[in-house]
Amino acid sequence: MARYRARVLEAGNPAEIARELERTDSDPEGVGIMTRKGRTLLVRVDGVSLKAAPLLKQELLALGADSSHARGVADHSVERSPVVLIATPGQYHRLLPKLRRQPFRLREVADAVEQALENYGRRAVRAVPTLHRPLTLGDRTRVMGVLNVTPDSFSDGGQFARPGAAVAHALAMADAGASVVDVGGESTRPGAGPVAASEELKRLEPVVRELHDRLAVPLSIDTRKPEVARAALDWGADLVNDISGLRDAEMRRVVARTGAPAVLVHLRGTPRTMQARTDYEDVRAEVYAALADRTTEAVADGIPADRLLVDPGLGFAKSHEQNLELLHRLGEFRSLGFPLVVGASRKAFLGHALGQAPVSGREDASVAAAVIAAMEGADLVRVHDVGPTVRALRLADAVRRERFDDSPPPP
């Protein structure tokens, strides 16, 4: 009815909910209590045992919350099930101590849920320890500029193959607002074949050495080869961007020994074979699980957790539809607890969404993808068009600060 002007409020975090309640002139103490009831969070937990899943649901129902698990739990036709918990922050606060007193490894489930909630809600500014130049993340969405010193990259192959042109472009990207420059000597476009380490090093050495003396922002080395990473870090690079996700044990040793940060990118197969490996049953769950496993492995091999960043690998072993799904749900990857890097710039799925637009016609879509990533909580976006992206992100960050202000409600 027009008299009551009913409308649905889009209040997605505690601070927003508290503000909406305060606007009703509610009692401040009541605002604090009700804020914890105003937001429902869904948390997925994989591999919950047949005996634990019903008990988990029972504990949630007792709090007025709920959960969903496989129907095979009822007739004992499955041994384990994914479970989606549906509860408010206040209900999770009451649930976790109860789970820790229950059998069937529910204590471990409680620990995992608590860690995911903490990671997802964290908005702290982080100083990432790099080798030469400082990198701060979390204060705004920062830009990583792409520098391909290759003859065959899909978007700018050959344009910056000469060292002088490459150095000039890197300095121009930094002047335009890039917080990191990412230099690569091997194309990783779909279908690309490998390049010998000697050739990759030949392409990179003059560029990395000169940028070490002239670049004011961190320099990232985009490579899958440990010998290339080791040399580039010796020449003056600050961090490693590995599209194979530190799959190579020697690459993990290089990163651990040098103390360099590393971006772990999700990839199945190799650039030559990856687009034949898009047969996911659940792309978000499988990419998340793979990144969780890779980061756990990296930490176990001596790489400090505060030196790891994660990238879900848009365009790498994903269909057009899968890339869009991951872009839409990037925020879920914040639950891993590592800074989130996203690279969508000029990729084929953007051209597909625009009706088969060529690479040269994807700048607007690339900027839009960066803004979407920023709104989903990305810390660093990897782009070719630095200036337009930096300008667009100023507005996105202004809005994002409102959306992601998770400061506690008034006492």
Beta strands, then each sheet from edge to edge (+ up, - down):
strand 1: 41-49
strand 2: 66-69
strand 3: 80-87
strand 4: 126-128
strand 5: 135-137
strand 6: 142-148
strand 7: 180-184
strand 8: 219-222
strand 9: 239-242
strand 10: 262-265
strand 11: 308-311
strand 12: 341-342
strand 13: 380-383
sheet 1: 1+ 3- 2+
sheet 2: 4+ 5-
sheet 3: 11+ 10+ 9+ 8+ 7+ 6+ 13+ 12+
end
